[in-house]
């Protein structure tokens, strides 16, 4: 997928908004304000909010595929490979927190509730 520099700026800003307030709060109006654009300017780069989301997910998936393939090549032993892949993923999310929203309850399409389960990472 060929993403132009301005499109990358837009999907990064959209990721910031989703990280801050969840996907339901992402609107083209808020995104345009964040980018200091008009909504019409956004539509020159993307046909819809849904296209922005799909582009974000494709970009994230391509990044994950490239990174994890590189990790797999350098760790031939299966257990070490899996550990290295998790380390790579967690490090990436720490460095780029606006890309982790698809994997968090806040990034989901439903509001966060008290009954939502909490991840227990004690098995690490």
C-alpha beads as a LAMMPS data file, in Angstrom:
LAMMPS data file: protein, C-alpha beads

124 atoms
123 bonds

1 atom types
1 bond types

-500.0 500.0 xlo xhi
-500.0 500.0 ylo yhi
-500.0 500.0 zlo zhi

Masses

1 110.0

Atoms # bond

1 1 1 0.000 0.000 0.000
2 1 1 1.456 3.322 -1.076
3 1 1 0.813 5.974 1.563
4 1 1 1.731 9.531 0.680
5 1 1 3.486 11.683 3.320
6 1 1 0.401 13.840 3.985
7 1 1 -1.763 10.717 4.349
8 1 1 0.726 9.359 6.881
9 1 1 0.460 12.611 8.863
10 1 1 -3.327 12.283 8.821
11 1 1 -3.382 8.662 9.978
12 1 1 -0.870 9.478 12.727
13 1 1 -3.089 12.332 13.945
14 1 1 -6.115 10.036 13.748
15 1 1 -4.201 7.484 15.837
16 1 1 -3.534 10.156 18.453
17 1 1 -7.230 11.013 18.647
18 1 1 -8.269 7.362 18.897
19 1 1 -5.646 6.741 21.585
20 1 1 -6.853 9.733 23.576
21 1 1 -10.613 9.244 23.311
22 1 1 -11.418 5.937 21.574
23 1 1 -12.539 5.256 18.026
24 1 1 -16.096 6.468 18.547
25 1 1 -14.750 9.968 19.275
26 1 1 -12.835 10.141 15.981
27 1 1 -14.673 12.465 13.639
28 1 1 -13.487 14.182 10.491
29 1 1 -14.236 17.504 12.180
30 1 1 -11.947 16.737 15.143
31 1 1 -9.299 15.298 12.858
32 1 1 -9.382 18.359 10.610
33 1 1 -9.049 20.601 13.671
34 1 1 -6.089 18.562 14.924
35 1 1 -4.410 18.864 11.517
36 1 1 -5.302 22.567 11.157
37 1 1 -7.173 21.633 7.975
38 1 1 -10.689 22.065 6.745
39 1 1 -12.757 18.903 6.462
40 1 1 -12.695 19.414 2.678
41 1 1 -8.894 19.213 2.777
42 1 1 -9.110 15.828 4.523
43 1 1 -11.390 14.567 1.783
44 1 1 -8.736 15.368 -0.818
45 1 1 -6.601 12.665 0.811
46 1 1 -9.255 10.165 1.955
47 1 1 -12.806 9.514 0.784
48 1 1 -14.159 8.858 4.287
49 1 1 -13.371 8.308 7.946
50 1 1 -13.636 4.585 7.241
51 1 1 -10.927 4.849 4.575
52 1 1 -8.683 6.577 7.112
53 1 1 -9.263 3.714 9.546
54 1 1 -8.620 1.034 6.917
55 1 1 -5.433 2.795 5.804
56 1 1 -4.280 3.020 9.428
57 1 1 -4.851 -0.704 9.919
58 1 1 -3.093 -1.633 6.652
59 1 1 -0.128 0.563 7.577
60 1 1 0.077 -0.987 11.047
61 1 1 -0.227 -4.532 9.667
62 1 1 2.544 -3.927 7.120
63 1 1 4.787 -2.552 9.849
64 1 1 4.105 -5.524 12.107
65 1 1 4.727 -7.996 9.261
66 1 1 8.076 -6.396 8.367
67 1 1 9.298 -6.168 11.958
68 1 1 8.257 -9.650 12.994
69 1 1 9.660 -11.230 9.825
70 1 1 13.024 -9.625 10.621
71 1 1 12.850 -10.932 14.195
72 1 1 11.956 -14.444 12.982
73 1 1 15.016 -14.518 10.707
74 1 1 17.376 -13.755 13.586
75 1 1 15.855 -16.141 16.156
76 1 1 15.725 -19.705 14.801
77 1 1 14.764 -21.360 18.103
78 1 1 10.926 -21.275 18.479
79 1 1 10.643 -20.201 22.133
80 1 1 13.237 -17.454 21.706
81 1 1 11.539 -16.378 18.477
82 1 1 8.187 -15.927 20.218
83 1 1 9.793 -14.014 23.095
84 1 1 11.676 -11.778 20.668
85 1 1 8.482 -11.129 18.701
86 1 1 6.610 -10.076 21.855
87 1 1 9.556 -7.914 22.917
88 1 1 9.622 -6.289 19.487
89 1 1 5.906 -5.612 19.573
90 1 1 5.880 -4.186 23.102
91 1 1 8.931 -2.027 22.392
92 1 1 7.272 -0.699 19.246
93 1 1 4.085 0.156 21.150
94 1 1 6.091 1.904 23.871
95 1 1 7.875 4.027 21.276
96 1 1 4.727 4.683 19.227
97 1 1 1.772 4.545 21.636
98 1 1 -0.627 5.932 19.036
99 1 1 -0.367 2.660 17.123
100 1 1 -1.497 0.346 19.919
101 1 1 -5.164 1.401 19.970
102 1 1 -6.489 -1.545 17.909
103 1 1 -5.231 -3.849 20.656
104 1 1 -6.720 -1.992 23.610
105 1 1 -10.269 -1.794 24.988
106 1 1 -10.197 1.996 24.551
107 1 1 -9.634 1.570 20.822
108 1 1 -12.657 -0.655 20.439
109 1 1 -15.986 0.524 19.108
110 1 1 -17.726 0.243 22.457
111 1 1 -17.367 2.503 25.496
112 1 1 -15.149 1.390 28.332
113 1 1 -17.125 -0.056 31.245
114 1 1 -16.349 -1.244 34.740
115 1 1 -17.299 -4.797 33.733
116 1 1 -14.686 -4.951 30.962
117 1 1 -12.013 -7.526 31.854
118 1 1 -8.527 -6.320 32.708
119 1 1 -5.493 -7.965 31.150
120 1 1 -3.556 -9.900 33.739
121 1 1 0.015 -10.135 32.536
122 1 1 1.227 -12.240 35.490
123 1 1 2.030 -15.099 33.097
124 1 1 4.919 -13.045 31.690

Bonds

1 1 1 2
2 1 2 3
3 1 3 4
4 1 4 5
5 1 5 6
6 1 6 7
7 1 7 8
8 1 8 9
9 1 9 10
10 1 10 11
11 1 11 12
12 1 12 13
13 1 13 14
14 1 14 15
15 1 15 16
16 1 16 17
17 1 17 18
18 1 18 19
19 1 19 20
20 1 20 21
21 1 21 22
22 1 22 23
23 1 23 24
24 1 24 25
25 1 25 26
26 1 26 27
27 1 27 28
28 1 28 29
29 1 29 30
30 1 30 31
31 1 31 32
32 1 32 33
33 1 33 34
34 1 34 35
35 1 35 36
36 1 36 37
37 1 37 38
38 1 38 39
39 1 39 40
40 1 40 41
41 1 41 42
42 1 42 43
43 1 43 44
44 1 44 45
45 1 45 46
46 1 46 47
47 1 47 48
48 1 48 49
49 1 49 50
50 1 50 51
51 1 51 52
52 1 52 53
53 1 53 54
54 1 54 55
55 1 55 56
56 1 56 57
57 1 57 58
58 1 58 59
59 1 59 60
60 1 60 61
61 1 61 62
62 1 62 63
63 1 63 64
64 1 64 65
65 1 65 66
66 1 66 67
67 1 67 68
68 1 68 69
69 1 69 70
70 1 70 71
71 1 71 72
72 1 72 73
73 1 73 74
74 1 74 75
75 1 75 76
76 1 76 77
77 1 77 78
78 1 78 79
79 1 79 80
80 1 80 81
81 1 81 82
82 1 82 83
83 1 83 84
84 1 84 85
85 1 85 86
86 1 86 87
87 1 87 88
88 1 88 89
89 1 89 90
90 1 90 91
91 1 91 92
92 1 92 93
93 1 93 94
94 1 94 95
95 1 95 96
96 1 96 97
97 1 97 98
98 1 98 99
99 1 99 100
100 1 100 101
101 1 101 102
102 1 102 103
103 1 103 104
104 1 104 105
105 1 105 106
106 1 106 107
107 1 107 108
108 1 108 109
109 1 109 110
110 1 110 111
111 1 111 112
112 1 112 113
113 1 113 114
114 1 114 115
115 1 115 116
116 1 116 117
117 1 117 118
118 1 118 119
119 1 119 120
120 1 120 121
121 1 121 122
122 1 122 123
123 1 123 124
